[in-house]
C-alpha cells in the first residue's frame, strides 16, 4: 500500500467546482485541513466541471497541469478536496507518479493523529479499514493478476483474497470491542441518571472554541489549538450551576462540511453523548462571516445522528475578536435562545450560566407523579430508567413517585402506555444571579 502523508510533506491541492456547489470558503477550509494533517501546501490547482471524469475525476488537460505542478514543486503527494473512487486514485497515481489522497483519506489521517483514548483509536482504525477495504488492489500492482486462463494465474489474486479476509476479521473484532465500550458508556449514562445528573453537550463547527469554553467552565486541561479537529475524544466533567445543582458537561468532536458518512458511522458511539444530552450548547464563531452557513452544516450532522430534536442554546463565541458586547437574547416567550460570550476572556459567562440554568429548569421536570394501581408497567419502566427518587403508596394502592427526568421522555412514556400525565412540580430554589467567575 502507498503510505499516508508524513509531516512536512509537500502537497499539491486540487479543488474542483461543480454547478450548485461553489463556496469560496470550501477551499480555505480544505487548506486548513491539509495544514492540520502536517503537510505543506506548495501549489493549489482549481477547475470547474459539470461532472467528474470517470477515469481521472478531472479532465486530461487539467491532470497534465497537476502533473507539471508536482514536477515543478517536487511534491510528495496530491490531495483532492473530493471523494475519489479506488480506480480514480490508481489512475491518477500513474499519471502523477506520486501518491494521491482524497478528502476522506485526509480527514482519516487527521483523526488518527488526534485520537488518544482507547475508544477513539478503535473508531479511527475502523473507519480507516473500511476505507482501505476497497483500495487493496492499489498496493499489489507488482504482482501478477489472475487472468482466467491455464498457466496465467499468478499470486496476486491470492494475496488480495488473504488481505480482504484479514481486513474483514479485524473489522469484526473492532465492532465487538466498540460494542463493549458502547455498553460501558450506557452504564455510565444510567449511573448519571440515577444520580439525578442531567447532561449538557458542547457541539459546533470545528475550531469554534468548544474546548476553550469547556476548560473555562470546568477548570480542566483539555488540549486546545487553533487548528481543525484539535479535540477528537469526548471528555466529560461534572460542574455545578447556580440554582440548579450539578450537571455533566460533555465536549465532543467538532463538525465540518461534507463530513464523510463512514466517519459519522464509526464515531456514532462517541456522538451518542450528544444524542443523550438534555441540552446542546451550539458554539458559533461570532467572528466568522459564514457563521450562519456553519450553523446549518452542524444542524445537518445533528440530524444525521438523530439529535435534531434536542433543545439548543446558540452560543456566539469569540466576541473579543468580533467587537460585540456580551448579551443574552430571548424569544417572544422569554426563553433564552442566544448568548454572546468570549470563552478566552470570560466575558459573558455569567449570562451563559444564567441561560443554561433557566433552560434546564424548563426541560427537566422535578416533582411528583400520581399513578393508578393499574399503571404497574409504567412504574416498572420508570424504575428501569433510573428516574425514580422516592415513592409511596396510599391505602387505595395509588403511587406517588418523585422523579427528575426530561419532560419529553416522561411525556413519551405516558403516551406509550396510554396513561394520563398527572404531575405536581417541586418548586426549584430561586435563581441566583451568576457571578463573573466560572464554577
C-alpha positions as CSV (number, residue, x, y, z in Angstrom):
1,X,0.0,0.0,0.0
2,X,1.1,3.6,-0.5
3,X,1.9,5.3,2.8
4,X,-0.2,8.2,4.0
5,X,1.3,11.7,4.0
6,X,4.1,12.3,6.6
7,X,4.6,15.5,8.5
8,X,6.2,18.2,6.4
9,X,5.5,16.6,3.1
10,X,5.0,18.9,0.1
11,X,1.4,18.7,-1.2
12,X,-0.4,19.9,-4.3
13,X,-4.0,20.7,-3.6
14,X,-6.8,20.1,-6.1
15,X,-10.3,21.7,-5.8
16,X,-13.0,21.3,-8.5
17,X,-16.2,23.5,-8.5
18,X,-19.3,21.8,-9.7
19,X,-22.6,23.5,-10.6
20,X,-24.5,24.5,-7.4
21,X,-21.7,23.6,-5.1
22,X,-19.4,26.6,-5.4
23,X,-18.3,28.0,-2.0
24,X,-15.2,30.2,-1.7
25,X,-14.7,29.1,1.9
26,X,-14.6,25.5,1.0
27,X,-11.1,25.8,-0.5
28,X,-9.9,27.8,2.6
29,X,-11.2,25.0,4.9
30,X,-9.6,22.4,2.7
31,X,-6.2,24.2,3.0
32,X,-6.6,24.3,6.8
33,X,-7.3,20.6,6.8
34,X,-4.1,19.9,4.9
35,X,-2.1,22.0,7.3
36,X,-3.7,20.3,10.3
37,X,-2.6,17.0,8.8
38,X,1.0,18.3,8.9
39,X,1.6,18.7,5.2
40,X,2.9,21.8,3.5
41,X,0.7,23.1,0.6
42,X,3.1,24.2,-2.3
43,X,0.5,24.7,-5.1
44,X,-3.3,24.8,-5.5
45,X,-5.0,23.8,-8.7
46,X,-8.6,24.7,-9.2
47,X,-11.0,23.7,-12.0
48,X,-14.7,23.8,-13.0
49,X,-16.6,20.9,-14.4
50,X,-20.2,19.9,-14.9
51,X,-19.5,16.3,-13.6
52,X,-16.5,14.3,-12.5
53,X,-14.5,12.4,-15.2
54,X,-15.0,8.7,-14.7
55,X,-11.3,7.9,-15.2
56,X,-9.3,10.8,-13.7
57,X,-12.0,12.9,-11.9
58,X,-10.5,15.9,-13.6
59,X,-10.0,16.2,-17.4
60,X,-6.9,15.0,-19.1
61,X,-5.7,18.6,-19.7
62,X,-6.1,19.6,-16.0
63,X,-4.4,16.3,-15.0
64,X,-1.4,17.3,-17.0
65,X,-1.4,20.8,-15.3
66,X,-1.3,19.0,-11.9
67,X,1.5,16.7,-13.1
68,X,3.5,19.8,-14.1
69,X,2.9,21.3,-10.7
70,X,4.0,18.1,-9.0
71,X,7.3,18.1,-11.0
72,X,8.0,21.8,-10.6
73,X,7.3,21.9,-6.9
74,X,8.9,18.4,-6.2
75,X,5.7,17.5,-4.4
76,X,5.3,14.2,-2.5
77,X,1.5,13.9,-2.6
78,X,-1.5,15.3,-4.4
79,X,-4.6,15.8,-2.3
80,X,-8.1,16.2,-3.7
81,X,-10.9,18.1,-1.9
82,X,-13.3,15.4,-3.1
83,X,-14.1,11.7,-2.7
84,X,-12.3,9.7,-5.3
85,X,-13.1,6.1,-6.3
86,X,-10.3,3.5,-5.9
87,X,-9.8,3.3,-9.7
88,X,-9.5,7.1,-10.0
89,X,-6.9,7.2,-7.3
90,X,-5.0,4.4,-9.1
91,X,-5.2,6.1,-12.4
92,X,-4.1,9.5,-11.0
93,X,-1.1,8.0,-9.3
94,X,0.0,6.5,-12.6
95,X,-0.2,10.0,-14.2
96,X,1.4,11.9,-11.4
97,X,4.0,9.3,-10.4
98,X,3.3,10.1,-6.7
99,X,0.7,9.3,-4.0
100,X,-2.9,10.6,-4.3
101,X,-5.2,11.2,-1.4
102,X,-8.8,12.2,-1.3
103,X,-10.8,14.2,1.3
104,X,-11.9,11.2,3.3
105,X,-8.3,9.8,3.5
106,X,-7.1,13.3,4.6
107,X,-9.6,13.5,7.4
108,X,-8.9,9.9,8.5
109,X,-5.2,10.9,8.7
110,X,-6.0,13.8,11.0
111,X,-8.3,11.7,13.2
112,X,-5.5,9.1,13.5
113,X,-3.1,11.8,14.8
114,X,-5.7,13.2,17.3
115,X,-7.1,10.0,18.8
116,X,-5.9,9.5,22.3
117,X,-8.4,7.2,24.1
118,X,-8.8,3.5,23.5
119,X,-12.3,4.1,22.0
120,X,-11.1,6.9,19.8
121,X,-8.3,4.8,18.4
122,X,-10.6,1.9,17.7
123,X,-13.1,4.2,15.9
124,X,-10.3,5.7,13.7
125,X,-9.0,2.2,12.9
126,X,-12.5,1.0,11.9
127,X,-13.0,3.9,9.6
128,X,-9.6,3.5,8.1
129,X,-10.1,-0.2,7.4
130,X,-13.5,0.3,5.9
131,X,-12.0,3.0,3.6
132,X,-9.0,0.8,2.8
133,X,-11.0,-2.4,2.0
134,X,-12.0,-1.0,-1.4
135,X,-8.4,0.1,-2.2
136,X,-6.4,-3.1,-1.7
137,X,-5.8,-3.5,-5.4
138,X,-3.6,-0.4,-5.5
139,X,-0.8,-1.9,-3.4
140,X,-0.2,-5.1,-5.4
141,X,0.4,-3.9,-8.9
142,X,3.9,-5.5,-8.8
143,X,2.2,-9.0,-8.6
144,X,0.6,-10.8,-11.4
145,X,-3.2,-10.7,-11.9
146,X,-5.5,-13.7,-12.2
147,X,-6.3,-13.6,-15.9
148,X,-8.6,-16.6,-16.2
149,X,-6.5,-19.0,-18.3
150,X,-4.5,-22.1,-17.6
151,X,-0.9,-21.1,-16.7
152,X,-1.8,-17.4,-16.4
153,X,-2.9,-17.3,-12.8
154,X,-0.4,-15.5,-10.5
155,X,0.0,-15.0,-6.8
156,X,-1.6,-11.5,-6.8
157,X,-5.2,-12.6,-6.5
158,X,-4.4,-15.0,-3.7
159,X,-2.7,-12.2,-1.8
160,X,-5.6,-9.9,-2.3
161,X,-8.1,-12.5,-1.1
162,X,-5.9,-13.1,2.0
163,X,-5.8,-9.3,2.8
164,X,-9.5,-9.0,2.4
165,X,-10.1,-11.9,4.8
166,X,-7.8,-10.4,7.3
167,X,-9.4,-7.0,7.0
168,X,-12.9,-8.5,7.4
169,X,-11.7,-10.3,10.6
170,X,-10.1,-7.2,12.0
171,X,-13.2,-5.1,11.3
172,X,-15.4,-7.7,13.0
173,X,-13.1,-7.7,16.1
174,X,-13.2,-3.9,16.3
175,X,-17.0,-3.9,16.0
176,X,-17.1,-6.2,19.0
177,X,-14.8,-4.1,21.1
178,X,-16.7,-0.9,20.2
179,X,-19.9,-2.6,21.2
180,X,-18.4,-3.4,24.6
181,X,-17.3,0.2,25.0
182,X,-20.8,1.3,24.0
183,X,-22.3,-0.8,26.7
184,X,-19.9,0.7,29.3
185,X,-20.9,4.2,28.2
186,X,-24.6,3.2,28.5
187,X,-23.9,2.0,32.0
188,X,-22.3,5.4,32.8
189,X,-25.3,7.3,31.4
190,X,-27.7,5.2,33.6
191,X,-25.5,5.9,36.6
192,X,-25.6,9.6,35.9
193,X,-29.4,9.4,35.5
194,X,-29.7,7.6,38.9
195,X,-27.6,10.3,40.4
196,X,-30.0,12.9,39.0
197,X,-27.3,14.4,36.8
198,X,-28.6,15.9,33.5
199,X,-26.2,16.1,30.6
200,X,-25.1,19.3,28.7
201,X,-23.2,18.7,25.4
202,X,-21.0,21.1,23.6
203,X,-21.4,20.9,19.8
204,X,-20.4,23.2,16.9
205,X,-18.2,23.7,13.9
206,X,-14.6,22.7,14.4
207,X,-12.4,25.4,15.8
208,X,-15.4,27.4,17.2
209,X,-13.8,27.3,20.7
210,X,-15.6,24.4,22.4
211,X,-12.6,23.1,24.2
212,X,-11.7,26.6,25.4
213,X,-15.1,27.0,26.9
214,X,-15.0,23.6,28.4
215,X,-11.8,24.4,30.1
216,X,-13.2,27.7,31.3
217,X,-16.3,26.1,32.8
218,X,-14.7,23.0,34.3
219,X,-11.2,24.3,35.1
220,X,-10.0,21.4,33.0
221,X,-6.9,21.0,30.8
222,X,-8.3,19.7,27.5
223,X,-5.9,20.2,24.6
224,X,-6.7,23.5,22.8
225,X,-5.1,24.6,19.5
226,X,-6.0,26.9,16.6
227,X,-6.5,24.1,14.2
228,X,-9.2,21.8,12.9
229,X,-10.1,18.7,15.0
230,X,-7.8,19.7,17.8
231,X,-10.1,17.7,20.1
232,X,-11.3,14.2,19.0
233,X,-12.0,12.1,22.0
234,X,-15.1,13.1,24.1
235,X,-14.4,14.5,27.6
236,X,-17.0,14.6,30.4
237,X,-16.8,16.7,33.6
238,X,-19.2,17.5,36.4
239,X,-20.0,21.1,37.1
240,X,-22.4,22.9,39.4
241,X,-24.8,25.5,38.1
242,X,-26.3,28.2,40.4
243,X,-29.9,27.5,41.3
244,X,-29.8,24.0,39.7
245,X,-27.0,22.0,41.1
246,X,-24.6,19.5,39.4
247,X,-24.8,18.7,35.7
248,X,-22.4,16.7,33.4
249,X,-20.7,18.7,30.6
250,X,-19.5,16.8,27.5
251,X,-17.0,18.1,25.0
252,X,-17.3,16.3,21.6
253,X,-15.6,16.3,18.2
254,X,-16.2,19.3,16.0
255,X,-18.1,19.1,12.8
256,X,-17.1,20.2,9.3
257,X,-18.9,20.4,6.0
258,X,-19.1,17.2,4.0
259,X,-18.1,15.1,6.9
260,X,-17.6,11.6,5.4
261,X,-20.5,9.2,6.2
262,X,-18.1,6.5,7.1
263,X,-16.7,8.7,9.9
264,X,-20.2,9.6,11.2
265,X,-21.0,5.9,11.4
266,X,-17.6,5.0,13.0
267,X,-18.0,7.7,15.6
268,X,-21.7,7.1,16.4
269,X,-20.9,5.8,19.9
270,X,-18.9,8.9,20.7
271,X,-21.6,11.1,19.3
272,X,-24.1,9.1,21.5
273,X,-23.2,11.5,24.3
274,X,-24.7,14.3,22.1
275,X,-27.9,12.3,21.4
276,X,-28.4,11.6,25.1
277,X,-28.0,15.2,26.3
278,X,-30.9,17.2,27.6
279,X,-29.4,20.5,26.2
280,X,-27.0,21.3,23.4
281,X,-24.7,24.3,23.6
282,X,-24.2,25.1,19.9
283,X,-21.0,27.1,19.7
284,X,-20.6,29.5,16.8
285,X,-17.6,31.6,15.9
286,X,-19.1,35.1,16.1
287,X,-16.1,36.4,14.1
288,X,-16.8,34.1,11.1
289,X,-18.6,35.9,8.2
290,X,-20.1,32.5,7.2
291,X,-21.4,31.7,10.7
292,X,-25.0,31.1,9.5
293,X,-23.8,28.5,7.0
294,X,-21.8,26.8,9.7
295,X,-24.9,26.6,11.9
296,X,-26.8,24.9,9.1
297,X,-24.0,22.5,8.5
298,X,-23.8,21.5,12.1
299,X,-27.6,21.0,12.2
300,X,-27.3,18.7,9.2
301,X,-24.9,16.4,11.1
302,X,-27.0,16.6,14.2
303,X,-30.0,15.4,12.1
304,X,-27.9,12.6,10.7
305,X,-27.1,11.2,14.2
306,X,-30.7,11.7,15.5
307,X,-30.0,14.7,17.7
308,X,-32.0,17.3,15.8
309,X,-34.9,17.4,18.4
310,X,-32.7,18.2,21.4
311,X,-33.1,21.8,22.6
312,X,-30.3,24.1,21.7
313,X,-28.8,27.3,23.0
314,X,-26.8,29.2,20.4
315,X,-23.5,30.5,22.0
316,X,-21.7,33.1,19.8
317,X,-18.1,32.8,20.9
318,X,-15.0,35.0,20.2
319,X,-16.7,38.4,20.7
320,X,-13.3,39.6,21.7
321,X,-12.4,39.3,18.0
322,X,-15.7,40.4,16.6
323,X,-16.0,43.6,18.8
324,X,-19.5,42.7,20.0
325,X,-20.7,43.1,23.6
326,X,-21.9,40.3,25.9
327,X,-25.6,39.8,25.7
328,X,-28.4,37.4,26.3
329,X,-31.2,37.2,23.7
330,X,-34.6,35.7,24.3
331,X,-37.6,34.7,22.1
332,X,-41.1,36.0,22.3
333,X,-41.9,33.7,25.2
334,X,-38.9,34.9,27.2
335,X,-36.8,31.7,26.7
336,X,-33.0,32.2,26.2
337,X,-32.1,31.5,22.6
338,X,-28.7,33.2,22.0
339,X,-25.8,34.2,24.2
340,X,-22.8,36.3,23.1
341,X,-19.6,35.5,25.0
342,X,-15.8,35.2,24.9
343,X,-14.5,31.9,26.2
344,X,-10.9,33.1,26.1
345,X,-11.5,36.2,28.2
346,X,-14.5,35.1,30.2
347,X,-16.8,37.9,29.1
348,X,-20.5,37.0,29.2
349,X,-20.0,33.7,31.0
350,X,-22.4,34.9,33.8
351,X,-25.1,35.3,31.1
352,X,-24.3,31.9,29.7
353,X,-24.7,30.2,33.1
354,X,-28.0,32.0,33.7
355,X,-29.4,30.9,30.3
356,X,-28.3,27.3,30.9
357,X,-29.9,27.2,34.3
358,X,-33.2,28.6,33.0
359,X,-33.4,26.1,30.1
360,X,-32.6,23.2,32.3
361,X,-35.2,24.1,34.8
362,X,-37.7,24.2,32.0
363,X,-36.7,21.0,30.2
364,X,-36.0,18.8,33.2
365,X,-39.0,18.1,35.4
366,X,-38.6,17.6,39.1
367,X,-41.8,16.7,41.0
368,X,-44.4,14.0,41.9
369,X,-46.2,11.7,39.5
370,X,-49.5,10.1,40.5
371,X,-50.1,6.6,39.1
372,X,-53.1,4.4,39.5
373,X,-52.7,0.8,40.7
374,X,-53.2,-0.4,37.1
375,X,-50.2,1.5,35.9
376,X,-47.7,-1.0,37.3
377,X,-45.9,-1.5,33.9
378,X,-45.3,2.3,33.7
379,X,-44.0,2.3,37.2
380,X,-41.6,-0.5,36.4
381,X,-40.4,1.3,33.3
382,X,-39.6,4.5,35.3
383,X,-37.6,2.3,37.8
384,X,-35.7,0.6,34.9
385,X,-34.7,4.0,33.5
386,X,-33.4,5.1,36.9
387,X,-35.7,8.1,37.1
388,X,-37.4,7.4,40.5
389,X,-36.1,9.2,43.5
390,X,-38.8,8.3,46.1
391,X,-42.1,6.7,46.1
392,X,-45.0,5.9,48.4
393,X,-48.4,4.2,48.1
394,X,-51.7,5.2,49.7
395,X,-54.5,2.9,51.1
396,X,-56.1,2.8,47.6
397,X,-52.9,1.4,46.1
398,X,-52.2,4.7,44.1
399,X,-48.5,5.5,43.8
400,X,-46.9,8.9,44.4
401,X,-43.5,8.9,42.7
402,X,-40.8,11.6,42.9
403,X,-38.9,11.8,39.6
404,X,-36.4,14.1,38.0
405,X,-36.3,13.5,34.2
406,X,-36.5,15.2,30.8
407,X,-40.0,16.4,30.1
408,X,-40.2,14.9,26.6
409,X,-39.1,11.5,27.9
410,X,-41.7,11.4,30.6
411,X,-44.5,12.5,28.3
412,X,-43.4,10.0,25.7
413,X,-43.6,7.1,28.3
414,X,-47.1,8.2,29.4
415,X,-48.4,8.4,25.8
416,X,-46.9,5.0,25.0
417,X,-48.7,3.4,28.0
418,X,-51.9,5.4,27.4
419,X,-51.8,6.8,31.0
420,X,-52.9,10.3,32.0
421,X,-49.9,12.5,32.8
422,X,-50.6,13.8,36.3
423,X,-47.6,15.8,37.6
424,X,-47.0,18.1,40.6
425,X,-43.8,20.1,40.2
426,X,-41.4,20.8,43.1
427,X,-40.6,24.4,43.0
428,X,-36.9,25.0,42.3
429,X,-34.8,27.3,44.5
430,X,-34.8,30.9,43.5
431,X,-32.4,31.6,40.6
432,X,-29.1,33.1,42.0
433,X,-27.6,35.6,39.6
434,X,-24.3,34.1,38.3
435,X,-21.2,36.0,39.2
436,X,-18.3,36.7,36.8
437,X,-16.4,33.6,37.7
438,X,-16.9,30.2,36.1
439,X,-17.7,27.4,38.5
